[in-house]
Amino acid sequence: MGFLIRWLSAFVLLAVTYNPTELSYVRWALKNWQEQTPLVLFIGLVLLIAFVLFLTAVLRGIGSVGVFLLVAVLAALLWVLYDFGWLSLDNPSVNTWVALLMISIVLAVGMYWGILWRRISGQLEVDDDAQG
């Protein structure tokens, strides 16, 4: 259940920020920048903070090499799906949703990795900075 919550949180953050529909922060901000600049800026900063928190957790969880490897595995999966004819690249909206799904999986795995590692190995990770 923990992974599902992390994935859903990551997906919602990404989809709220940008998606191919009219219901996204980016489209709303572009349309309302002149009339609601303070609100656009405020919501943008809140989203930026959320992204910084997610990315910090991911980089601490799996590191940049882990992110690269996970992206490579997901890209290979997309290639397999395309090669088998289960995925088409003709629809830009579908491509955007697939990208959001894949990026949210990377974020969720990165955030969940520490918990998963403790379960697999039985070891507890200690942060060097916390010792003082």
N, C-alpha and C positions, 0 to 999 in steps of 0.2 A: 504494500500500500504506500510505503514511503517513496518509492521510485515513481509511482503513478502521480502522486501529489507534486513531486518536483518536476516531472515532465509536463504536467498540466499547467503548472505555474509558469514554466519557461515558454510553453506554447502560447499561453494567454498574453504574456509580456510581449512576445514577438508579434503576435497577431494584432494586438492593440496598437502597437507602434506602426506596423505597416502590414497591409494585406491588399489583395486586388479589388476589394469592394470599396465603397465610399466610406465605410465605417472604420477608419483608421486615424491615428493621431497625425500622421504625415499629411494625408489629404485634408483633414480638418484644419491643421495648422496653416497649410498653404492657402486655403480658402479664407481663413479668418485672421490672418496675420495683421492686416491693417486695422481692423476693428477691435480685436481682442489681444493685442500684443502682450500685455502682462500675463493673461491667463495662458496663452500659448507658451510663453517662456516658463511659467511656473510648472505646467504639466510636463513640458520638455525636460526640465531639471529633475522632476520626480522620476520620470522614465530613465534619465541618465543615471541617477543614483541606483535604481533597480538594476540596470545593466552592469554597473560597476560592481555591485554586490554579487551578481550572478557570475560575472567573469572572474572576479577574485576567487570565489569558491571553486570554480572550474580549474583555474590555473593552479590553485593549491591542491586540488584533488588529483588531477591527472597530468598536470603540467603541459607545456606547449608540445612536447613530443607526443604525449597521449592524445591531445587534441588533433594533431596532425594524423596520427594513426587511425583514430576513430573517424575522422573525415574521409580518409582514404578507404576504409572499410565500407562506409556508407556510400561513397561514390562508386565503388565496385559493385555494391548491391544495386544501385540505380542502373548501372551499365548492364547488369544481368537482367533486371526487369525490362529494360529497353530492348535488349537483345532477344528475349523471349516474346516480345510483342505485348507485354503486360502494361507497359508505360509508353505513352506517346509524348513527344516533345513539341507537338503542334499547337497546343493551347497554353499561352503565356500565363493565364490565371491558374491553371492546374500546376504548372511549373513553379509558380510562386508558392502555392500551398505545399507542394512537395519540399521545396527549399525550407519553408518555415518548419515543417515537420522534422526534417533532418537536422536543422540547427537546434531545434528544441531537444532532440534526442542527445545531441552532443552536450548541451548544457545540463540536461538531467543526469546523464552518466557522470559528468564531471562533479556535480554536486553530490551524487550518491556514492561515489567511488570509495570514500573513506569508510563509510558504513559497510559497504560490500567487502572491502579489504579486511576489516576486522572480523567479519563473519567467516570469510574464507580461511584466513590465516590464524585467527584466534589471537592476533597481536594487537596491541594498542599503540597508535602513533602518538608521539609527543612532539609538540611544536617547540623548537629551540628558543624562540622569542619569548615564550610564556615562562621560561625558567629564570628570567630576570636580568 
